[in-house]
Amino acid sequence: MVLTASVSLLAFLAAGTTRLSSLRNYLATFSAVLLATMIAIDPGLAEERSRVSAKSGASERVSAGAAFLATLAVAAFEIGRLHSIPSVPMSARHASLALFAGAMALEMWAMVENPFFSPEVRLQPERGHKLIASGPYRFMRHPGYLAMLVAMPSSALAIGSWLALAPAAAFCRTIWKRVGEEEEFLLQNLPGYPEYLRSVRGRLVPRIELRRHPRGNPHSGFRFRHSERS
């Protein structure tokens, strides 16, 4: 748990105190979900992610990591030291913490379902890389990236900072760029992905289709149907 210890140390040093309840609640939630994820995911995926982290990462991973740390540091610094700046109301902090926990749970679900959830955009033939279309991938093509895009701004607000939305936005911009690059790579290299793309239309959110009921059906109006792979 070196990561959680390092993140907590950074946040408490930036805040100048360990007595801020919103910061403690956020770090406890972050640590709990991270621990649950590491226990639940495929051991091969854990090894893959450790291997990639040990390498000198691509610029996008470095940028995203720096923006993540900056978001936490700025948020902690604001609520711990810049008392002249109005902070996020406590009710909004609680709602944002719940949103953050939900986003982290979605990312964990995606990682458990997809044993090829690597931080590096590559095929993993040594591990039998194949298309995954189950779990959250039935409803959207990139649930992990959706979780990240939600988790970072909600982190800033859960801790109680408006200023930290700036580095959170930089993080989201990096992830948004990564989504397009990864999708293009998968279209060109992963067997079955073009058909999967046509079946699951939603890239980051489930695509809802409205269909009229057949003539003569006693229930008039529309019905919802997720676009998903059969």
MODELLER restraints for C-alpha pairs under 7 A, 6 or more apart:
rsr = mdl.restraints
at = mdl.atoms
rsr.add(forms.Gaussian(group=physical.xy_distance, feature=features.Distance(at['CA:4:A'], at['CA:31:A']), mean=5.82, stdev=0.5))
rsr.add(forms.Gaussian(group=physical.xy_distance, feature=features.Distance(at['CA:8:A'], at['CA:27:A']), mean=6.54, stdev=0.5))
rsr.add(forms.Gaussian(group=physical.xy_distance, feature=features.Distance(at['CA:10:A'], at['CA:73:A']), mean=6.67, stdev=0.5))
rsr.add(forms.Gaussian(group=physical.xy_distance, feature=features.Distance(at['CA:11:A'], at['CA:72:A']), mean=6.21, stdev=0.5))
rsr.add(forms.Gaussian(group=physical.xy_distance, feature=features.Distance(at['CA:11:A'], at['CA:73:A']), mean=5.49, stdev=0.5))
rsr.add(forms.Gaussian(group=physical.xy_distance, feature=features.Distance(at['CA:11:A'], at['CA:76:A']), mean=5.60, stdev=0.5))
rsr.add(forms.Gaussian(group=physical.xy_distance, feature=features.Distance(at['CA:12:A'], at['CA:18:A']), mean=5.67, stdev=0.5))
rsr.add(forms.Gaussian(group=physical.xy_distance, feature=features.Distance(at['CA:14:A'], at['CA:73:A']), mean=5.63, stdev=0.5))
rsr.add(forms.Gaussian(group=physical.xy_distance, feature=features.Distance(at['CA:14:A'], at['CA:76:A']), mean=5.60, stdev=0.5))
rsr.add(forms.Gaussian(group=physical.xy_distance, feature=features.Distance(at['CA:14:A'], at['CA:77:A']), mean=4.76, stdev=0.5))
rsr.add(forms.Gaussian(group=physical.xy_distance, feature=features.Distance(at['CA:15:A'], at['CA:76:A']), mean=4.60, stdev=0.5))
rsr.add(forms.Gaussian(group=physical.xy_distance, feature=features.Distance(at['CA:15:A'], at['CA:77:A']), mean=4.49, stdev=0.5))
rsr.add(forms.Gaussian(group=physical.xy_distance, feature=features.Distance(at['CA:15:A'], at['CA:79:A']), mean=6.79, stdev=0.5))
rsr.add(forms.Gaussian(group=physical.xy_distance, feature=features.Distance(at['CA:15:A'], at['CA:80:A']), mean=4.18, stdev=0.5))
rsr.add(forms.Gaussian(group=physical.xy_distance, feature=features.Distance(at['CA:15:A'], at['CA:81:A']), mean=6.24, stdev=0.5))
rsr.add(forms.Gaussian(group=physical.xy_distance, feature=features.Distance(at['CA:16:A'], at['CA:80:A']), mean=6.13, stdev=0.5))
rsr.add(forms.Gaussian(group=physical.xy_distance, feature=features.Distance(at['CA:17:A'], at['CA:80:A']), mean=6.82, stdev=0.5))
rsr.add(forms.Gaussian(group=physical.xy_distance, feature=features.Distance(at['CA:22:A'], at['CA:158:A']), mean=6.74, stdev=0.5))
rsr.add(forms.Gaussian(group=physical.xy_distance, feature=features.Distance(at['CA:22:A'], at['CA:159:A']), mean=5.17, stdev=0.5))
rsr.add(forms.Gaussian(group=physical.xy_distance, feature=features.Distance(at['CA:23:A'], at['CA:159:A']), mean=5.12, stdev=0.5))
rsr.add(forms.Gaussian(group=physical.xy_distance, feature=features.Distance(at['CA:26:A'], at['CA:97:A']), mean=6.72, stdev=0.5))
rsr.add(forms.Gaussian(group=physical.xy_distance, feature=features.Distance(at['CA:26:A'], at['CA:158:A']), mean=6.73, stdev=0.5))
rsr.add(forms.Gaussian(group=physical.xy_distance, feature=features.Distance(at['CA:26:A'], at['CA:159:A']), mean=6.45, stdev=0.5))
rsr.add(forms.Gaussian(group=physical.xy_distance, feature=features.Distance(at['CA:29:A'], at['CA:101:A']), mean=6.85, stdev=0.5))
rsr.add(forms.Gaussian(group=physical.xy_distance, feature=features.Distance(at['CA:33:A'], at['CA:104:A']), mean=6.75, stdev=0.5))
rsr.add(forms.Gaussian(group=physical.xy_distance, feature=features.Distance(at['CA:37:A'], at['CA:108:A']), mean=5.55, stdev=0.5))
rsr.add(forms.Gaussian(group=physical.xy_distance, feature=features.Distance(at['CA:40:A'], at['CA:112:A']), mean=6.40, stdev=0.5))
rsr.add(forms.Gaussian(group=physical.xy_distance, feature=features.Distance(at['CA:41:A'], at['CA:111:A']), mean=6.31, stdev=0.5))
rsr.add(forms.Gaussian(group=physical.xy_distance, feature=features.Distance(at['CA:41:A'], at['CA:112:A']), mean=4.76, stdev=0.5))
rsr.add(forms.Gaussian(group=physical.xy_distance, feature=features.Distance(at['CA:42:A'], at['CA:112:A']), mean=6.73, stdev=0.5))
rsr.add(forms.Gaussian(group=physical.xy_distance, feature=features.Distance(at['CA:42:A'], at['CA:115:A']), mean=5.85, stdev=0.5))
rsr.add(forms.Gaussian(group=physical.xy_distance, feature=features.Distance(at['CA:45:A'], at['CA:115:A']), mean=5.44, stdev=0.5))
rsr.add(forms.Gaussian(group=physical.xy_distance, feature=features.Distance(at['CA:45:A'], at['CA:116:A']), mean=6.28, stdev=0.5))
rsr.add(forms.Gaussian(group=physical.xy_distance, feature=features.Distance(at['CA:45:A'], at['CA:117:A']), mean=6.91, stdev=0.5))
rsr.add(forms.Gaussian(group=physical.xy_distance, feature=features.Distance(at['CA:48:A'], at['CA:118:A']), mean=6.64, stdev=0.5))
rsr.add(forms.Gaussian(group=physical.xy_distance, feature=features.Distance(at['CA:49:A'], at['CA:118:A']), mean=5.85, stdev=0.5))
rsr.add(forms.Gaussian(group=physical.xy_distance, feature=features.Distance(at['CA:49:A'], at['CA:119:A']), mean=6.56, stdev=0.5))
rsr.add(forms.Gaussian(group=physical.xy_distance, feature=features.Distance(at['CA:52:A'], at['CA:120:A']), mean=6.75, stdev=0.5))
rsr.add(forms.Gaussian(group=physical.xy_distance, feature=features.Distance(at['CA:60:A'], at['CA:174:A']), mean=6.50, stdev=0.5))
rsr.add(forms.Gaussian(group=physical.xy_distance, feature=features.Distance(at['CA:64:A'], at['CA:171:A']), mean=5.18, stdev=0.5))
rsr.add(forms.Gaussian(group=physical.xy_distance, feature=features.Distance(at['CA:64:A'], at['CA:174:A']), mean=6.19, stdev=0.5))
rsr.add(forms.Gaussian(group=physical.xy_distance, feature=features.Distance(at['CA:67:A'], at['CA:167:A']), mean=5.37, stdev=0.5))
rsr.add(forms.Gaussian(group=physical.xy_distance, feature=features.Distance(at['CA:67:A'], at['CA:168:A']), mean=6.45, stdev=0.5))
rsr.add(forms.Gaussian(group=physical.xy_distance, feature=features.Distance(at['CA:67:A'], at['CA:170:A']), mean=6.31, stdev=0.5))
rsr.add(forms.Gaussian(group=physical.xy_distance, feature=features.Distance(at['CA:67:A'], at['CA:171:A']), mean=5.13, stdev=0.5))
rsr.add(forms.Gaussian(group=physical.xy_distance, feature=features.Distance(at['CA:68:A'], at['CA:168:A']), mean=6.88, stdev=0.5))
rsr.add(forms.Gaussian(group=physical.xy_distance, feature=features.Distance(at['CA:68:A'], at['CA:171:A']), mean=6.51, stdev=0.5))
rsr.add(forms.Gaussian(group=physical.xy_distance, feature=features.Distance(at['CA:70:A'], at['CA:167:A']), mean=6.10, stdev=0.5))
rsr.add(forms.Gaussian(group=physical.xy_distance, feature=features.Distance(at['CA:71:A'], at['CA:156:A']), mean=6.41, stdev=0.5))
rsr.add(forms.Gaussian(group=physical.xy_distance, feature=features.Distance(at['CA:71:A'], at['CA:164:A']), mean=5.01, stdev=0.5))
rsr.add(forms.Gaussian(group=physical.xy_distance, feature=features.Distance(at['CA:71:A'], at['CA:167:A']), mean=5.22, stdev=0.5))
rsr.add(forms.Gaussian(group=physical.xy_distance, feature=features.Distance(at['CA:71:A'], at['CA:168:A']), mean=5.61, stdev=0.5))
rsr.add(forms.Gaussian(group=physical.xy_distance, feature=features.Distance(at['CA:72:A'], at['CA:156:A']), mean=6.86, stdev=0.5))
rsr.add(forms.Gaussian(group=physical.xy_distance, feature=features.Distance(at['CA:74:A'], at['CA:163:A']), mean=6.94, stdev=0.5))
rsr.add(forms.Gaussian(group=physical.xy_distance, feature=features.Distance(at['CA:74:A'], at['CA:164:A']), mean=5.34, stdev=0.5))
rsr.add(forms.Gaussian(group=physical.xy_distance, feature=features.Distance(at['CA:75:A'], at['CA:156:A']), mean=5.82, stdev=0.5))
rsr.add(forms.Gaussian(group=physical.xy_distance, feature=features.Distance(at['CA:75:A'], at['CA:159:A']), mean=6.31, stdev=0.5))
rsr.add(forms.Gaussian(group=physical.xy_distance, feature=features.Distance(at['CA:75:A'], at['CA:160:A']), mean=6.75, stdev=0.5))
rsr.add(forms.Gaussian(group=physical.xy_distance, feature=features.Distance(at['CA:75:A'], at['CA:161:A']), mean=4.87, stdev=0.5))
rsr.add(forms.Gaussian(group=physical.xy_distance, feature=features.Distance(at['CA:75:A'], at['CA:163:A']), mean=6.85, stdev=0.5))
rsr.add(forms.Gaussian(group=physical.xy_distance, feature=features.Distance(at['CA:75:A'], at['CA:164:A']), mean=5.05, stdev=0.5))
rsr.add(forms.Gaussian(group=physical.xy_distance, feature=features.Distance(at['CA:78:A'], at['CA:161:A']), mean=6.29, stdev=0.5))
rsr.add(forms.Gaussian(group=physical.xy_distance, feature=features.Distance(at['CA:79:A'], at['CA:87:A']), mean=6.84, stdev=0.5))
rsr.add(forms.Gaussian(group=physical.xy_distance, feature=features.Distance(at['CA:79:A'], at['CA:160:A']), mean=6.49, stdev=0.5))
rsr.add(forms.Gaussian(group=physical.xy_distance, feature=features.Distance(at['CA:79:A'], at['CA:161:A']), mean=6.52, stdev=0.5))
rsr.add(forms.Gaussian(group=physical.xy_distance, feature=features.Distance(at['CA:87:A'], at['CA:160:A']), mean=5.65, stdev=0.5))
rsr.add(forms.Gaussian(group=physical.xy_distance, feature=features.Distance(at['CA:87:A'], at['CA:161:A']), mean=5.80, stdev=0.5))
rsr.add(forms.Gaussian(group=physical.xy_distance, feature=features.Distance(at['CA:87:A'], at['CA:162:A']), mean=6.88, stdev=0.5))
rsr.add(forms.Gaussian(group=physical.xy_distance, feature=features.Distance(at['CA:88:A'], at['CA:157:A']), mean=6.48, stdev=0.5))
rsr.add(forms.Gaussian(group=physical.xy_distance, feature=features.Distance(at['CA:88:A'], at['CA:160:A']), mean=4.68, stdev=0.5))
rsr.add(forms.Gaussian(group=physical.xy_distance, feature=features.Distance(at['CA:88:A'], at['CA:161:A']), mean=5.94, stdev=0.5))
rsr.add(forms.Gaussian(group=physical.xy_distance, feature=features.Distance(at['CA:88:A'], at['CA:162:A']), mean=6.72, stdev=0.5))
rsr.add(forms.Gaussian(group=physical.xy_distance, feature=features.Distance(at['CA:93:A'], at['CA:157:A']), mean=5.67, stdev=0.5))
rsr.add(forms.Gaussian(group=physical.xy_distance, feature=features.Distance(at['CA:93:A'], at['CA:158:A']), mean=4.17, stdev=0.5))
rsr.add(forms.Gaussian(group=physical.xy_distance, feature=features.Distance(at['CA:93:A'], at['CA:159:A']), mean=6.53, stdev=0.5))
rsr.add(forms.Gaussian(group=physical.xy_distance, feature=features.Distance(at['CA:93:A'], at['CA:160:A']), mean=5.95, stdev=0.5))
rsr.add(forms.Gaussian(group=physical.xy_distance, feature=features.Distance(at['CA:94:A'], at['CA:158:A']), mean=6.38, stdev=0.5))
rsr.add(forms.Gaussian(group=physical.xy_distance, feature=features.Distance(at['CA:96:A'], at['CA:154:A']), mean=5.03, stdev=0.5))
rsr.add(forms.Gaussian(group=physical.xy_distance, feature=features.Distance(at['CA:96:A'], at['CA:157:A']), mean=5.95, stdev=0.5))
rsr.add(forms.Gaussian(group=physical.xy_distance, feature=features.Distance(at['CA:96:A'], at['CA:158:A']), mean=4.80, stdev=0.5))
rsr.add(forms.Gaussian(group=physical.xy_distance, feature=features.Distance(at['CA:97:A'], at['CA:154:A']), mean=6.74, stdev=0.5))
rsr.add(forms.Gaussian(group=physical.xy_distance, feature=features.Distance(at['CA:97:A'], at['CA:158:A']), mean=4.80, stdev=0.5))
rsr.add(forms.Gaussian(group=physical.xy_distance, feature=features.Distance(at['CA:99:A'], at['CA:154:A']), mean=6.55, stdev=0.5))
rsr.add(forms.Gaussian(group=physical.xy_distance, feature=features.Distance(at['CA:100:A'], at['CA:151:A']), mean=4.85, stdev=0.5))
rsr.add(forms.Gaussian(group=physical.xy_distance, feature=features.Distance(at['CA:100:A'], at['CA:154:A']), mean=5.53, stdev=0.5))
rsr.add(forms.Gaussian(group=physical.xy_distance, feature=features.Distance(at['CA:100:A'], at['CA:155:A']), mean=6.31, stdev=0.5))
rsr.add(forms.Gaussian(group=physical.xy_distance, feature=features.Distance(at['CA:103:A'], at['CA:147:A']), mean=4.54, stdev=0.5))
rsr.add(forms.Gaussian(group=physical.xy_distance, feature=features.Distance(at['CA:103:A'], at['CA:150:A']), mean=6.21, stdev=0.5))
rsr.add(forms.Gaussian(group=physical.xy_distance, feature=features.Distance(at['CA:103:A'], at['CA:151:A']), mean=5.56, stdev=0.5))
rsr.add(forms.Gaussian(group=physical.xy_distance, feature=features.Distance(at['CA:104:A'], at['CA:147:A']), mean=6.32, stdev=0.5))
rsr.add(forms.Gaussian(group=physical.xy_distance, feature=features.Distance(at['CA:104:A'], at['CA:151:A']), mean=6.81, stdev=0.5))
rsr.add(forms.Gaussian(group=physical.xy_distance, feature=features.Distance(at['CA:106:A'], at['CA:144:A']), mean=6.97, stdev=0.5))
rsr.add(forms.Gaussian(group=physical.xy_distance, feature=features.Distance(at['CA:106:A'], at['CA:147:A']), mean=6.09, stdev=0.5))
rsr.add(forms.Gaussian(group=physical.xy_distance, feature=features.Distance(at['CA:107:A'], at['CA:143:A']), mean=6.78, stdev=0.5))
rsr.add(forms.Gaussian(group=physical.xy_distance, feature=features.Distance(at['CA:107:A'], at['CA:144:A']), mean=4.73, stdev=0.5))
rsr.add(forms.Gaussian(group=physical.xy_distance, feature=features.Distance(at['CA:107:A'], at['CA:147:A']), mean=5.52, stdev=0.5))
rsr.add(forms.Gaussian(group=physical.xy_distance, feature=features.Distance(at['CA:110:A'], at['CA:136:A']), mean=6.29, stdev=0.5))
rsr.add(forms.Gaussian(group=physical.xy_distance, feature=features.Distance(at['CA:110:A'], at['CA:143:A']), mean=6.41, stdev=0.5))
rsr.add(forms.Gaussian(group=physical.xy_distance, feature=features.Distance(at['CA:110:A'], at['CA:144:A']), mean=5.90, stdev=0.5))
rsr.add(forms.Gaussian(group=physical.xy_distance, feature=features.Distance(at['CA:111:A'], at['CA:117:A']), mean=5.79, stdev=0.5))
rsr.add(forms.Gaussian(group=physical.xy_distance, feature=features.Distance(at['CA:113:A'], at['CA:135:A']), mean=6.09, stdev=0.5))
rsr.add(forms.Gaussian(group=physical.xy_distance, feature=features.Distance(at['CA:114:A'], at['CA:132:A']), mean=6.24, stdev=0.5))
rsr.add(forms.Gaussian(group=physical.xy_distance, feature=features.Distance(at['CA:116:A'], at['CA:129:A']), mean=6.68, stdev=0.5))
rsr.add(forms.Gaussian(group=physical.xy_distance, feature=features.Distance(at['CA:121:A'], at['CA:182:A']), mean=6.26, stdev=0.5))
rsr.add(forms.Gaussian(group=physical.xy_distance, feature=features.Distance(at['CA:123:A'], at['CA:129:A']), mean=6.35, stdev=0.5))
rsr.add(forms.Gaussian(group=physical.xy_distance, feature=features.Distance(at['CA:131:A'], at['CA:192:A']), mean=6.69, stdev=0.5))
rsr.add(forms.Gaussian(group=physical.xy_distance, feature=features.Distance(at['CA:131:A'], at['CA:193:A']), mean=6.82, stdev=0.5))
rsr.add(forms.Gaussian(group=physical.xy_distance, feature=features.Distance(at['CA:133:A'], at['CA:229:A']), mean=6.63, stdev=0.5))
rsr.add(forms.Gaussian(group=physical.xy_distance, feature=features.Distance(at['CA:136:A'], at['CA:143:A']), mean=6.36, stdev=0.5))
rsr.add(forms.Gaussian(group=physical.xy_distance, feature=features.Distance(at['CA:137:A'], at['CA:143:A']), mean=6.76, stdev=0.5))
rsr.add(forms.Gaussian(group=physical.xy_distance, feature=features.Distance(at['CA:138:A'], at['CA:200:A']), mean=6.83, stdev=0.5))
rsr.add(forms.Gaussian(group=physical.xy_distance, feature=features.Distance(at['CA:138:A'], at['CA:228:A']), mean=4.97, stdev=0.5))
rsr.add(forms.Gaussian(group=physical.xy_distance, feature=features.Distance(at['CA:138:A'], at['CA:229:A']), mean=5.85, stdev=0.5))
rsr.add(forms.Gaussian(group=physical.xy_distance, feature=features.Distance(at['CA:139:A'], at['CA:200:A']), mean=6.42, stdev=0.5))
rsr.add(forms.Gaussian(group=physical.xy_distance, feature=features.Distance(at['CA:139:A'], at['CA:202:A']), mean=6.95, stdev=0.5))
rsr.add(forms.Gaussian(group=physical.xy_distance, feature=features.Distance(at['CA:139:A'], at['CA:206:A']), mean=5.04, stdev=0.5))
rsr.add(forms.Gaussian(group=physical.xy_distance, feature=features.Distance(at['CA:139:A'], at['CA:226:A']), mean=6.58, stdev=0.5))
rsr.add(forms.Gaussian(group=physical.xy_distance, feature=features.Distance(at['CA:139:A'], at['CA:227:A']), mean=6.61, stdev=0.5))
rsr.add(forms.Gaussian(group=physical.xy_distance, feature=features.Distance(at['CA:139:A'], at['CA:228:A']), mean=5.50, stdev=0.5))
rsr.add(forms.Gaussian(group=physical.xy_distance, feature=features.Distance(at['CA:140:A'], at['CA:200:A']), mean=6.22, stdev=0.5))
rsr.add(forms.Gaussian(group=physical.xy_distance, feature=features.Distance(at['CA:140:A'], at['CA:202:A']), mean=4.86, stdev=0.5))
rsr.add(forms.Gaussian(group=physical.xy_distance, feature=features.Distance(at['CA:140:A'], at['CA:203:A']), mean=5.41, stdev=0.5))
rsr.add(forms.Gaussian(group=physical.xy_distance, feature=features.Distance(at['CA:140:A'], at['CA:204:A']), mean=5.72, stdev=0.5))
rsr.add(forms.Gaussian(group=physical.xy_distance, feature=features.Distance(at['CA:140:A'], at['CA:205:A']), mean=5.63, stdev=0.5))
rsr.add(forms.Gaussian(group=physical.xy_distance, feature=features.Distance(at['CA:140:A'], at['CA:206:A']), mean=5.13, stdev=0.5))
rsr.add(forms.Gaussian(group=physical.xy_distance, feature=features.Distance(at['CA:141:A'], at['CA:200:A']), mean=6.69, stdev=0.5))
rsr.add(forms.Gaussian(group=physical.xy_distance, feature=features.Distance(at['CA:141:A'], at['CA:202:A']), mean=6.36, stdev=0.5))
rsr.add(forms.Gaussian(group=physical.xy_distance, feature=features.Distance(at['CA:141:A'], at['CA:203:A']), mean=4.89, stdev=0.5))
rsr.add(forms.Gaussian(group=physical.xy_distance, feature=features.Distance(at['CA:141:A'], at['CA:204:A']), mean=6.44, stdev=0.5))
rsr.add(forms.Gaussian(group=physical.xy_distance, feature=features.Distance(at['CA:142:A'], at['CA:203:A']), mean=5.90, stdev=0.5))
rsr.add(forms.Gaussian(group=physical.xy_distance, feature=features.Distance(at['CA:142:A'], at['CA:204:A']), mean=5.46, stdev=0.5))
rsr.add(forms.Gaussian(group=physical.xy_distance, feature=features.Distance(at['CA:143:A'], at['CA:204:A']), mean=6.20, stdev=0.5))
rsr.add(forms.Gaussian(group=physical.xy_distance, feature=features.Distance(at['CA:145:A'], at['CA:175:A']), mean=6.90, stdev=0.5))
rsr.add(forms.Gaussian(group=physical.xy_distance, feature=features.Distance(at['CA:146:A'], at['CA:204:A']), mean=5.49, stdev=0.5))
rsr.add(forms.Gaussian(group=physical.xy_distance, feature=features.Distance(at['CA:149:A'], at['CA:172:A']), mean=5.48, stdev=0.5))
rsr.add(forms.Gaussian(group=physical.xy_distance, feature=features.Distance(at['CA:152:A'], at['CA:168:A']), mean=5.53, stdev=0.5))
rsr.add(forms.Gaussian(group=physical.xy_distance, feature=features.Distance(at['CA:153:A'], at['CA:165:A']), mean=5.80, stdev=0.5))
rsr.add(forms.Gaussian(group=physical.xy_distance, feature=features.Distance(at['CA:153:A'], at['CA:168:A']), mean=5.35, stdev=0.5))
rsr.add(forms.Gaussian(group=physical.xy_distance, feature=features.Distance(at['CA:156:A'], at['CA:162:A']), mean=6.93, stdev=0.5))
rsr.add(forms.Gaussian(group=physical.xy_distance, feature=features.Distance(at['CA:156:A'], at['CA:164:A']), mean=5.32, stdev=0.5))
rsr.add(forms.Gaussian(group=physical.xy_distance, feature=features.Distance(at['CA:156:A'], at['CA:165:A']), mean=5.96, stdev=0.5))
rsr.add(forms.Gaussian(group=physical.xy_distance, feature=features.Distance(at['CA:186:A'], at['CA:193:A']), mean=6.44, stdev=0.5))
rsr.add(forms.Gaussian(group=physical.xy_distance, feature=features.Distance(at['CA:187:A'], at['CA:193:A']), mean=5.65, stdev=0.5))
rsr.add(forms.Gaussian(group=physical.xy_distance, feature=features.Distance(at['CA:187:A'], at['CA:194:A']), mean=5.73, stdev=0.5))
rsr.add(forms.Gaussian(group=physical.xy_distance, feature=features.Distance(at['CA:196:A'], at['CA:229:A']), mean=6.62, stdev=0.5))
rsr.add(forms.Gaussian(group=physical.xy_distance, feature=features.Distance(at['CA:199:A'], at['CA:227:A']), mean=6.41, stdev=0.5))
rsr.add(forms.Gaussian(group=physical.xy_distance, feature=features.Distance(at['CA:199:A'], at['CA:228:A']), mean=5.68, stdev=0.5))
rsr.add(forms.Gaussian(group=physical.xy_distance, feature=features.Distance(at['CA:199:A'], at['CA:229:A']), mean=5.23, stdev=0.5))
rsr.add(forms.Gaussian(group=physical.xy_distance, feature=features.Distance(at['CA:200:A'], at['CA:227:A']), mean=5.25, stdev=0.5))
rsr.add(forms.Gaussian(group=physical.xy_distance, feature=features.Distance(at['CA:200:A'], at['CA:228:A']), mean=4.65, stdev=0.5))
rsr.add(forms.Gaussian(group=physical.xy_distance, feature=features.Distance(at['CA:200:A'], at['CA:229:A']), mean=5.90, stdev=0.5))
rsr.add(forms.Gaussian(group=physical.xy_distance, feature=features.Distance(at['CA:201:A'], at['CA:207:A']), mean=5.95, stdev=0.5))
rsr.add(forms.Gaussian(group=physical.xy_distance, feature=features.Distance(at['CA:201:A'], at['CA:227:A']), mean=6.14, stdev=0.5))
rsr.add(forms.Gaussian(group=physical.xy_distance, feature=features.Distance(at['CA:206:A'], at['CA:226:A']), mean=6.72, stdev=0.5))
rsr.add(forms.Gaussian(group=physical.xy_distance, feature=features.Distance(at['CA:207:A'], at['CA:226:A']), mean=6.24, stdev=0.5))
rsr.add(forms.Gaussian(group=physical.xy_distance, feature=features.Distance(at['CA:207:A'], at['CA:227:A']), mean=6.01, stdev=0.5))
rsr.add(forms.Gaussian(group=physical.xy_distance, feature=features.Distance(at['CA:208:A'], at['CA:224:A']), mean=6.35, stdev=0.5))
rsr.add(forms.Gaussian(group=physical.xy_distance, feature=features.Distance(at['CA:208:A'], at['CA:225:A']), mean=5.90, stdev=0.5))
rsr.add(forms.Gaussian(group=physical.xy_distance, feature=features.Distance(at['CA:208:A'], at['CA:226:A']), mean=5.25, stdev=0.5))
rsr.add(forms.Gaussian(group=physical.xy_distance, feature=features.Distance(at['CA:208:A'], at['CA:227:A']), mean=6.64, stdev=0.5))
rsr.add(forms.Gaussian(group=physical.xy_distance, feature=features.Distance(at['CA:209:A'], at['CA:224:A']), mean=5.86, stdev=0.5))
rsr.add(forms.Gaussian(group=physical.xy_distance, feature=features.Distance(at['CA:209:A'], at['CA:225:A']), mean=5.47, stdev=0.5))
rsr.add(forms.Gaussian(group=physical.xy_distance, feature=features.Distance(at['CA:209:A'], at['CA:226:A']), mean=6.58, stdev=0.5))
rsr.add(forms.Gaussian(group=physical.xy_distance, feature=features.Distance(at['CA:210:A'], at['CA:222:A']), mean=6.00, stdev=0.5))
rsr.add(forms.Gaussian(group=physical.xy_distance, feature=features.Distance(at['CA:210:A'], at['CA:223:A']), mean=5.82, stdev=0.5))
rsr.add(forms.Gaussian(group=physical.xy_distance, feature=features.Distance(at['CA:210:A'], at['CA:224:A']), mean=5.34, stdev=0.5))
rsr.add(forms.Gaussian(group=physical.xy_distance, feature=features.Distance(at['CA:210:A'], at['CA:225:A']), mean=6.87, stdev=0.5))
rsr.add(forms.Gaussian(group=physical.xy_distance, feature=features.Distance(at['CA:211:A'], at['CA:222:A']), mean=5.48, stdev=0.5))
rsr.add(forms.Gaussian(group=physical.xy_distance, feature=features.Distance(at['CA:211:A'], at['CA:223:A']), mean=5.65, stdev=0.5))
rsr.add(forms.Gaussian(group=physical.xy_distance, feature=features.Distance(at['CA:211:A'], at['CA:224:A']), mean=6.89, stdev=0.5))
rsr.add(forms.Gaussian(group=physical.xy_distance, feature=features.Distance(at['CA:212:A'], at['CA:221:A']), mean=6.12, stdev=0.5))
rsr.add(forms.Gaussian(group=physical.xy_distance, feature=features.Distance(at['CA:212:A'], at['CA:222:A']), mean=4.80, stdev=0.5))
rsr.add(forms.Gaussian(group=physical.xy_distance, feature=features.Distance(at['CA:212:A'], at['CA:223:A']), mean=6.68, stdev=0.5))
rsr.add(forms.Gaussian(group=physical.xy_distance, feature=features.Distance(at['CA:213:A'], at['CA:220:A']), mean=6.42, stdev=0.5))
rsr.add(forms.Gaussian(group=physical.xy_distance, feature=features.Distance(at['CA:213:A'], at['CA:221:A']), mean=6.62, stdev=0.5))
rsr.add(forms.Gaussian(group=physical.xy_distance, feature=features.Distance(at['CA:213:A'], at['CA:222:A']), mean=6.32, stdev=0.5))
